[in-house]
Amino acid sequence: MKTTTSLFILICFLIFGCAEKEKEMTEVKVPDLVDRELFFGNPDKIQVRISPDGKYFSYRAPVNNVMNIWVAPIENPESAQPITNDTLRGIQAYQWSYKSGNILYAQDKGGDENWHVHLVDVESKTDTDLTPQEEIIGADGKPITDPNTGQIVRPRADILSVSRENPEEILIQINNSDPSNMDVYKVDLNTHKMKLVLKDESFLQILPDNLYNIRLATRTNPAGGQIVYKYNNGKWEEYFRVPQEDMLTFGFFGFDKNNQNAYMIDSRDRDKAALYTLNLETDEKKVIAENEKSDIADILVHPTTYEVEAYATNYLRKEWVPLTKEAKGNLDYLSTFKEGELTVHFRSTDNNTWILSYDSPQEYLKYYKYDLQAKKAEFLVASKPEFDDVPLANMYPVEIESRDGYKLVSYLTIPRELDVNGRTSKPAPTVLLVHGGPWGRDNFGFNGLHQWLANRGYVVLSTNFRGSIGFGKKFINIAAKEWAGKMHDDLIDAVDWMVEEKIADKENVAIMGGSYGGYATLVGLTYTPDVFACGVDIVGPSNLTTLLNTIPPYWKSFRDVFVQHIGDPDTEEGLALLEERSPLNRVDSIIKPLLIGQGANDPRVKQAEADQIVKAMNEKQIPVTYVLYPDEGHGFARPENNLSFFAVSEAFLAQHIGGRYQDIGDDFEGSSIQIIDSGNLNSLKTPEGK
């Protein structure tokens, strides 16, 4: 298999004295073991923002180790105080409303993803749950229960739209009358009263304009693809259809200033998804941005004119392309201010103040403020200043060729002491880290798991296997019905490449990942049991049939997408495929150690997915290590739980592929960890002996 490395590596091998450079790099001292808490504990400050009116400075930061929202007057940011008082799971994200002095955030219970939308007045610190309903009442007047668990179904609310044109109101969606349908309500931010705007009809997406008028919606077509509708005089009219092949590379995301043109990502009649405007009166469709190698990955939109001023592509690296003269001047300056992948997180209403970050593999997140009028950027705050003293490993973007000729964009991180211009001084123990989704992707930049593993002595590779997004519709669609098939072949090809390049020690390669990455781990240990020395599965499904049959009701409109790409449990042929591609049905093949981490409240991959494979392994006397968190969902949000799980993972990997290991110590303290089975790990107990 072929590979294309970064330009730096190519140049290095063409310059005299390269051999001397290699000698220098092989003599790098082994870095000290970095305390695990630095990787998995809370940041000092994150999600730094300024309010749209420019009056307040805000961020998320811990209060008694629980993430909350902090706010200060803009003229005195050092005086920030917490305005929320979450004491359990922590607030994971927030946004400013356009009503001055009001912040919005969503919170669930224990990771169940039944979000409630909260409004906080920053001056009084009054926190109001705008969607307090705890039950969905059926036609019989009784609370609706989940047929699988018998538990009462709790409503889920999401923020649909927050508009500068309507600062006193927001639009939300909530399934408070039918678990499957997310109805649209307008919420008055002064009275907190909700008014029904639209009954959902199993739509995938509902699109309001800037004045909160409902204009468009999409729905899956059972025959494949989706149907786009226009909303006219209170009625839906079919507008056009999107073929199945464009299903995951099509969507709307807003309107222009006059609410005449919808912005649309679209791959019809092309491979790579481009950015368009669609005039809803004339039906004229115009290209704003396109790229031959990747889908459009990001955009800059003016805060008041709503004009798209620049776009970004992301193949190996993120690259910005300006569309206006002003944007070019700003991006030219910002590209020289600092190296890294530029992200603009916020722009004030007057457009003079921007909040930025530059993502770089060897630097933890830092925020910068850009004064547009002065054309000057300056450092604002570091999320974890302690990382400034930590020697971090480099990440190399590479292309790996699959056995059938596709380019797999991948990211390779090598421990500093082994790094010789993007290769290792000797084959090393390696972790193949698989992303979730599968409709997600890996990116260049700081990756905490990569850095943690590299510090422990492991080479780390993340590969964008077929089905990953960002590389065009063909790359997504060739993964249809290929779970545990060609999608897994891509991962094996990546391992083979590392072995051929003498990067990886063939006998000491682990596979690890969450969600789809957890499924890939189970596939690795059941379908290719001789390739991997061990596996770490985090919230991964073990049975594709039960996965599809327990999809949350509010995902009903998206179920057809899963069926088209994985298999249809309602047909004999589809059911046979799902059973064939389910690791649960190949438990006999497991001959290597397995660690499973699961959240008890996971609404996407139910606890039963972990329970059933652990039970099957126990019945066949195959050892397995199983760690459960009763207060977590699809992944681990509480830092105490993250710390405890990765302490277990670190011990597990050290035992089975031989990297460095930090003692567990007190890393279980405050965690809800329950070790159900410790079959693959020696001497593993919580302080309470769980």
N, C-alpha and C positions, 0 to 999 in steps of 0.2 A: 504494500500500500504506500501511496505517495503522501508527502506532506509539504506544505509551504509554511515556513517560519516567518517571524517578523523581520522587517527590513534591517533592524539592528544586527541580528545574527548573521544575515547574509553579508553585510558590509564587514563585519568582524573577520569573517573567514577570507576576505579579499585583501585585508590590510596586513602589511609586514608586522611581525611581532605578535601575531595572534597567539602563538604557542606560549609566549611569555605571559600573556593575559590569562590564558587557561591555567597556567601554573599558579598565578596569584589567586585565582578564584578557588582552586582546590584546597588552598591553605586557609580558607576562612574558618575562624574559630566557631565551634558549635555554640549557638546562642544559649543563654541560660533558659531554663524552663520558665515560661511565662505563666503567672498564676491564672488558673482557669477562670476565675471570677472576672478578670479583665475582659475575656471574650464573651462571657455569657451573663454577666451582671448588667444592671441598668446603666444606660448612659447618664452622664451628668446633665446634659441638655440635648434635646433633639426636637425636630420639627419647629425650628425657629421661624417666626413670622412677625410681620408688622400689620396692624389692622388696616383695612382699606382706606380709612380716613386719616391714617398716619398718626393717630393719637397714642397707640399702645404698642408695646413690645411684648411678645409672648413666646412660650416654648413649653414642651413637656419635660418634667423632671421629677425625681422621686421625692415623696414625702413618706418617711418611715419605710423606705424601700418599695413603695408602691407609686407607679407613675401617675402624676396628676398634671393639671394645666396651671402654669404660672404666668402672671401678667404684671407689667409695670408701665407707668407713663413713659412715653417715648423719650422724654428729656432726661429720664433717670432710670435706665434699664437695670442698674444694680439694685434697685429697690423692689424687684419683683417678689410677689407673694403668691402662694397657691390660691386659686379661686375655686378649686374642686376638692373633694374630700373622699375620694375612693380609697377604701382600706383593704380591698380584696384582690381583684384581678388587674387593676390598673387601667387607665384610659389609653387606648392604643392609637387614636388619631383624633383630630379636631379640625374645625375650620371656623373662620370668622364669618358672621353674617354681614350683610350690608347695612343692617340697622346698627347704628353706632353703639359700641360698648356691649355687643352680644356675641357670644361664642356658642357654636353647636358641636355636639359630639354624640356618638352612639356607644351604647354599652349593652353587653349581654350578661348571661349568668353562667359562669363556669365553662365558657367556650361553646355554648349551645347554639350560638349565632342567631338567636331570637332577639335582635337588637331593639333597644328603646332609644328614641331620639331625645336628647336633652338640650335645653337652652340655659345658658348661664349669663347672668348680668354681672359684668366684671366689677362694677363699683360696689354693689350690695353683696356679691358672691351668692346670690340666690340661684339655686340649681333647680330647674323645673323639668320634670319628665313630661314631655309633650305627648307621649304615647303610652300612658300607664296601664292600658288594658292587659290583663294577665290570662284571659281565656277567650277562645273563639266559641261563640254560642251557635249551636246548630238550629235547624228548623224546628226541632222538638223542644227548644228552649233549654237544652242541656249542653254542658261543655263538650266540645268535640275531643275525642281521644285518638291516640295513635293506634292503629290496628295491630302493629307489631309489638308495641310495648305496653299498651293499655294506659299510658300516661296522658294527661291533659295536654293538648296542643296549645302552645303559647304563640301569640302573634309575633311577627317579625316586621320591623319598620326600617325603611331606608330613606335617606334624603335623595329626592329626585332632582331638584333644581333650587339653586340659590342665585338670584338675579339682582344686578345693580339697578335694574329698571323698576324693581318692586322690593325695595329694601325692608319694608315692614312685614313681608310675608315670605314663606317658603313653600315648596311643594314636597310632599312626602308620599311614599307608597307603603301600604300596610295591608296585610292579609287578615284583617280583623273580622271579616264575615265569612270567608272561605279560605281554608289553608292553602289552596292552590293558586289563588288570584290576589295579586298585589294592587289593590284599588288606589287611586290617586286622590289625595286630599290637599287642600290649601290650608295652611296653618297661619293664623294671625299671631305675630310675635309679641303683640301688646296684650291681647286678651287670652291667648293660648287656645283659642277655639279652632276646631277643625271643621272644614266644609268639604263635602264630597264633590269632586270635580269630574271623576270618571270611574266607572266600574271596569275593572280589568277583565279581559276576555282571553286569558291564557296567552298574553303577549310576551314575546321575548324582550322587546324594548319599546318604551313609550317616550316620545320626544316632544317636549313643549318648546315654544319659542321663548324669546327674552321677556315677553309680557305674560308668560305662563299660559298662553293659549296652546291647547293640545293640537299638534299638527300632523304627526306621523306615528306609526307603530309598525312593528314587525312581529310575525308569528311563524313558527316552524311549519313547513309543509310536510305532512306525513309521508308524501311520496319522495321527499328529499328537498333540501334547500329551505328557503323562507319566502314568505309573501309580505310585501310592503303595502301598507294601507295609508290613505289620506283621511283626515277627519274633516268632514264638511257638513255644516249645519246640524251638528249633533249625531251624524251617522258616519260609519266607516265605509269607505269605498276602496276596492282593490286598486292599487296604483301600478305595481309591476312585481315580477317574480325574480328571485335570485336562485340560480342553480345550486345544486348540492355542492359542487366543487368550489364554489365561492362562499360557502356558508360561514366559514371561520375567518374570512378575510374581507368582510363587509360589515358596515355599521355606520350609524349617524352619531354626531357628538355636539351639535349646536347649530346656531344660526348667525347670520351676519347682522349688522346694525339695524337694517330695515326689515328684518324677519322675512325676507323674500327668498333668500338662498340658504338651504341647509348644507352644512359641511358633512362630507361623507367619505369614508374609506371604502374603496371598491376595487375588486380585482377582476370584474367581468371583462372579457375580451383581452385579458392580459394575465401575466403570471404574478408579478409583484404588485401588491396593493398600493394604489396611488391615492392622493388626496384630491378631492373634487369639491366643487360647489354644484348644487342641484337647485335650479330655479323651480319653485313649486307652481308657478303660474304658467311659465312657458315650457317647462320640462327640459330646458337646456342644461346640459351637463358639461362643466369645464374643468380641465385639469389644472390644479394649482401646483402640485409637486409630484414627482415620480423619480424612480431610481431603478437601474438595471439589476442591481445585486441584492437589494433588500426591500422589504416593505417600508413605508413611512413609519418612523419610530416615535417621533415627538414633534411638537409644534410650538411656536411662540405666537400668542394671540394678543393683540393690543387690548388693554383693559377696558377701554371705553368705545373704540371704533369697531372692535371685534374682528379686525382685519388680521389675517394670517401673515405674519411678518417674516417668519423663517421656519424651516423644517429641519429635522434631523433624520439621518439614515443610520443604521446600525448593522453592519456586516461583521467584520472582526472588531471594529471600534466604532464609537459614536462620532458622527461628523455633522456639523451644522452647516446649512446652506441658507444665506439670507435671500429674501424676496424683495426687500425695499432698501433704498439707499441708507436710511437711518439705521435699519437693522444691521446692515453691513458694517457701518461705523462702530456700532456697539459690539458686535461679535468679533470684529477685527481686534478691538482693544482687549476684550475679555479673553480672547485666545492667546494673547501675549502676556496677560497678567499672571497666569498660573497654568501649569500643565495639569492634565486630567480631563475626564469626561464632564463637560459643563452641563449642569442642570439649573434652570431658572425655576425656583420654587414659588416665587411671589412677585407681583408687581403692584405698586400702589395705584390708587385711582388716578392720581395725577401723572402716573408713569415715571416719576422721577426716582423712586426708590425700588430697587430690585434686591431680592434675597437669593443668593447663589450658593452652589457647592461645586467642587471639582472632585470627581470620583477617581481615585488612583489606588492601585493595588497595595502600595506600601504606605498609605496614610489613611487613618480612620477619619470619619466624617468631620469636616469643618465647614462653617458657614461664613459667607462674605457679604458685605453690603456694597451695592453699586449705586453711585450717584450719577444719574444720567446726564444732568445738566453740566456737572463738573467733569464728566467722563473720567471718574475716578472710583476704583474699587478698593476696599479695605477689609482686613480681617475682622470678623465679628465675634465668633465664639467657637470653641472646639467641643465636640460632643463627648470625647473622652481624652482629655489632655495627657493622661498617663501613657497613651500609645506613642507619644512623641519620643519617649525614651526606649521604645521597644524596636529592636532590629527586625523588620518584617521581610518576608520572602517576596521574590518577584513573580509576576504572572506573565505567561507568554501565550498570546493568541496563536493558534495553529489550525491548519486545515488538514483533516485526516480523510483519506479516500476510503469509502465503503467498498465492500466486495462487488457491488453492482454499479460502482462509478459515481456515487454522489459525494459531494464535499460536505464533511461534517465539521462545522465551526466549533472549535473546542478551546478550552482554557486550561493551561498547564501551570501548576505552581510547584516549585522545587525548593526544598529546604536550602537555606543560605549556604550551609556547609558542603552541600553536594552540587551546587549550581555552577556549571561550566558553560556559559553562553547559551542557556536554554536547554541543556542536556545535563545528565547526572554524571558525576565522576565515576560512579559504579552503579549497577542495578540496585534499586532500593525498594523497601516495602512501600506499597502504593495503595491509595484509596480511590476507587472510581466513585465519584459523588454525582448522583443522578437527580436531575431536577424534577419537580412535580408538574402536575397539569393533566395530561402530558402537554397541553397547549400553553406552555410557558417557554422560557429560554434561559440559558446562562449568558452572562455578560462579562465584559472586561471591567475590572475595578476591584475595590476592596471587597473581599469575601471573608467573613469571620471564620467560617468553617475551614476554608482553605488555609488561612493563617494559623489557626489552632492546630490543625493536623500537620502542617509543615513544621511548626515549632516542635512537635513531638517526633519529627524525623521522617514523616511520610511525604512522598510525592503525591500530589492530588491532581486528578484530571476530571473536568466536567465537559461532557460532550453533548452538543445539540443534535440528538438523534432525530431521525425522521419523525414528523409530527410536531416538532418544535416550531414555534411561531416566529415570524420576522423574516423568513427566507422565501416567501412566496407560497402560493396556494398548492403548487405541485408537491412541494416538500411536505406540506401538511397531508395532502390527500393520498400520497403513496403509503401513508401509515394506516389507512383505513383497513380494519380487520387484521391488523398486524401486531396487536398486543401479544407479546411472547413469541412473535414471529420475526419479521424483518426489523422491527423497532429494537428488538433485543440483539439481533445480528449486528446492528450498528455499534452497540455497546461492546460486544465481543471483538469487533474489528478495532475498536479504540484500544482495548487491552492488548490485542495482538500487535498493534503499532508500537505501543510502549515497550513491549518485550523485544520486538525487532530492533528498535532504536536503543536497546540496552538501558532504558530509563527505569523500567520496572523489574523487580525480582519476580519472576514468573510464579514462584512458589508462595509468594506473600503478597497477593493482591486481594483486597477487600472490596466489597460493593456496599454502598450506603446511600440512603435517600429517604425522602418523605413523600407521602401521598402516592402519586404515580411512581416516584423514586423508591418508595417502600415496596410497591408491587414489583418493580424491576429487580429489587433485591431478592424477593421471594422467587421470582422467575430465575434469577441467576443461580440460586442454590438448588432449584428443582429441575430446570431444563438443561443447565450446563454445570453440573455439580463438580466437575473437575477443574473448572477455570478459577473459581474464587476460593480463598482460604477461609473466609468467613463473611457474614453479612449483617448489616444493621438496618432493620426495617422500622421506619417511623410512620405510624398511621397509614400503612399500606393495605389495600384490599387483598384478600386471599382467594376469594370466590367471586368471579365477575357476575354470575347470576344473582347472587344475593346483593351485590353492590348495586346493580340496576334496579332490583326490586325494592330497595329501601332508600331510593333517592328522596330527599326532602320534598314535601308537597309543593313548596314555592318554586322548586326547580322543574315542575311538571312541563313547563313550556320548553325546557331545554333537553328533556329526556330523549326526544327524537334525534338530537345531535349525537348523544352517547350511543344510541341504537345504531345509527348509520356508521359510526366509527369503531364500535367495539363488537356489536352483534345484537341480534334481536331475540330476547328471551321468549317472545310470543310466537316464534316460528320454530319448527322442528330443527331446521338447518341452523338457525341462529343459536338456539339453545345448545346444540351439539358443539358449535364453535366456542361458545362461552365456557362450557365445561372442559373442553380440550385445552383452553388457554388459562385455566384457573390453577394456580400453584397448589391449592388445597388438594386437588385430585392427583398430585404427584409427590405427596409427602414421603413416600417410600424412597425417593431419589435423594433426599437430604442426607448428606454425609459430612457436611462441614458445619461449624458452630453458627448459631443464629441468635441474634438479640432483637427483641421486638419491644417497641415503645408505643403506648396507646393512651389516648384520652377517653375517659368514660363517657363524656358528653358529646363526642364527635358526631355532628349531624350528617356528615358526608360519607365518611368511612366508619361505620358503626363499630362499637366495641366487639360485636360478634365476629367481625372479620379477623380480629386477633385471637379471640377466644377459640374459634373453631379450628384454626390451624394448630394452636397450642394443644388443644384437646387431642387432635389427630396424632400429633407427634408424641404426646404422652402415652397414648394407647399403643403406639408402636415402639415405645421405649427409646425414642430419639430425643436426646437432651436439647433443651431450649431455654433461653433466658428471657423472661417476660416481665416487663415493668409497666405498671398501670398507674394513671393519675386520675383520681376521682373528680378533680376540679378543673380538668382541661378538656379541650375539644380537638379540633383538627390542627394539631401542633400545640406547642407549649408556650404560653404567654407569660406566666409568672416566672420571674428570674430564679427563684428558689428551685422551681421544677426544672427549668432549663439547666441550671447548674448541676442538679443531681443526676439528670439523665445523661449529660455529657461526661460526668464523672464516671458513671457506669460504662458508657461507650468507650472512654479512654482506657479503662482497665481491661475491657473486653478486647479491644484492638491490640493493646500491648501484649496480652496473653496469647493472642492467636497469630499476629503477624510481626510482633517484636519491636514496636516503636518505644519511645520514651513514655513515662507514665508519672503523673503527679498523684500522690496518695489522695484517697477520697477525703480524709480528714473530716471536717465539719460541713462538707458540701451537701449533706442531706438535711441540714438544719433548716427548719421552716418549710420544708418541702412536703407535699402530700404523697410522695412516692410509696407505692405498694409493690414489693417484689413478689410477684405471684409464683415465679419459678426461676431458680438461679442455676439451672442445670449445666450451663456452659461456662460459668464464671466461678472461680474459686473464692471462698471466704467473703461472700457478699451479703452484708446485713446492714439494715438501717440502724441508727442509734437506738431505736425502740425495739429492734429485733424483728421488724416486720418481714 
